[in-house]
Amino acid sequence: MIYLLCFSAPLGDPSRAHMSARHYLGWATEEDWRDRIAAHLAGRGAAITRAAVAQGIEMRVAQLWPGGDRTSERRLKRAGHFADRLCPECRGAARPGPEAVEPSPPTFGRAAAPPAGLERGL
């Protein structure tokens, strides 16, 4: 399960786009993703989510993709600046430049169709 957390406010320096974050993309097994997200929300997850909690920034689950694995998560993270295109709320707030194109939903494994539920919000 790949999940996207959306922050209620930028973390870092919002005046510099490359020095702030509004999202966290993570991965967990289908069995324990709820516990993993709960750990993030409680300030016991990744360093970036711990920092968000410490600064009083709220987080919410913006998107879930069943069937994703750690390899899929790493591929998305390496693509860079993915979250604004994948977050249902932030995508509407983004102001794309002329080179922007409609994002393609991430695919996982060899499946021809996206995992169940992936099309929601994309």
C-alpha positions as CSV (number, residue, x, y, z in Angstrom):
1,M,0.0,0.0,0.0
2,I,1.4,3.4,-1.0
3,Y,0.0,6.4,0.8
4,L,0.2,10.1,0.4
5,L,0.0,12.4,3.5
6,C,-0.9,16.1,2.9
7,F,0.3,18.7,5.3
8,S,-2.0,21.5,6.4
9,A,0.9,24.0,5.9
10,P,4.3,23.9,4.3
11,L,7.1,22.5,6.3
12,G,10.4,24.3,5.9
13,D,10.9,27.6,4.1
14,P,7.7,28.2,2.0
15,S,9.4,31.1,0.2
16,R,11.7,28.6,-1.5
17,A,9.9,25.9,-3.4
18,H,12.8,23.4,-3.1
19,M,13.2,24.0,0.6
20,S,9.7,23.2,1.8
21,A,7.4,20.2,1.8
22,R,3.7,19.8,1.8
23,H,3.5,16.0,1.4
24,Y,4.9,12.7,2.5
25,L,4.8,9.6,0.4
26,G,5.1,6.3,2.2
27,W,4.7,2.6,1.9
28,A,3.4,-0.1,4.2
29,T,2.2,-3.7,3.8
30,E,-1.5,-4.2,3.2
31,E,-1.8,-5.6,6.7
32,D,-0.2,-2.7,8.7
33,W,-0.7,0.5,6.7
34,R,-3.2,1.8,9.2
35,D,-0.7,1.4,12.1
36,R,2.0,3.1,10.0
37,I,-0.1,6.1,9.2
38,A,-1.2,6.3,12.8
39,A,2.5,6.4,13.8
40,H,3.1,9.3,11.4
41,L,0.1,11.2,12.7
42,A,1.3,10.7,16.3
43,G,4.8,12.0,15.6
44,R,6.5,8.5,15.6
45,G,7.0,8.0,11.9
46,A,9.5,9.4,9.4
47,A,11.6,12.4,10.3
48,I,9.6,14.7,8.1
49,T,6.3,13.7,9.7
50,R,7.9,14.0,13.2
51,A,9.0,17.5,12.3
52,A,5.5,18.4,11.0
53,V,3.9,17.1,14.3
54,A,6.5,19.0,16.4
55,Q,5.5,22.2,14.5
56,G,1.8,21.7,15.0
57,I,1.2,21.0,11.3
58,E,-1.7,18.7,10.7
59,M,-1.6,15.8,8.3
60,R,-4.3,13.8,6.6
61,V,-4.3,10.9,4.2
62,A,-4.8,12.4,0.7
63,Q,-4.6,9.2,-1.3
64,L,-4.1,5.4,-1.0
65,W,-2.9,3.1,-3.7
66,P,-3.4,-0.6,-2.9
67,G,-1.0,-3.0,-4.5
68,G,2.0,-0.7,-4.4
69,D,5.2,-1.9,-2.9
70,R,8.5,-0.4,-1.7
71,T,10.0,-0.4,-5.2
72,S,7.0,1.5,-6.5
73,E,7.3,4.0,-3.7
74,R,11.0,4.6,-4.4
75,R,10.3,5.0,-8.1
76,L,7.7,7.7,-7.3
77,K,10.0,9.5,-4.9
78,R,12.9,9.4,-7.3
79,A,10.7,11.0,-10.0
80,G,10.7,14.2,-7.8
81,H,8.0,16.8,-7.2
82,F,5.3,14.2,-7.6
83,A,3.0,15.0,-4.8
84,D,1.3,18.1,-6.0
85,R,0.4,16.2,-9.1
86,L,-1.0,13.2,-7.1
87,C,-2.7,15.0,-4.2
88,P,-6.4,15.5,-5.1
89,E,-6.6,18.8,-3.2
90,C,-3.2,20.4,-4.1
91,R,-3.5,19.4,-7.8
92,G,-6.5,21.8,-8.0
93,A,-4.5,24.6,-6.3
94,A,-1.4,24.2,-8.5
95,R,-0.7,26.6,-11.3
96,P,0.9,24.6,-14.0
97,G,3.3,26.2,-16.5
98,P,3.0,25.7,-20.2
99,E,5.1,22.6,-20.1
100,A,2.8,20.9,-17.6
101,V,0.7,17.9,-18.7
102,E,-2.1,16.0,-17.1
103,P,-0.4,13.5,-14.8
104,S,-0.6,9.8,-15.4
105,P,-1.6,7.6,-12.5
106,P,1.3,5.6,-11.1
107,T,1.3,2.0,-12.1
108,F,2.6,-0.9,-10.0
109,G,4.1,-4.2,-11.2
110,R,3.0,-5.6,-14.5
111,A,-0.7,-4.8,-14.2
112,A,-2.2,-3.2,-17.2
113,A,-4.9,-1.5,-15.2
114,P,-4.3,0.6,-12.1
115,P,-4.9,-1.0,-8.7
116,A,-8.5,-0.9,-7.4
117,G,-9.2,2.6,-6.1
118,L,-6.3,4.3,-7.8
119,E,-8.5,6.2,-10.2
120,R,-10.2,8.1,-7.4
121,G,-9.0,11.6,-7.4
122,L,-6.7,11.2,-10.3
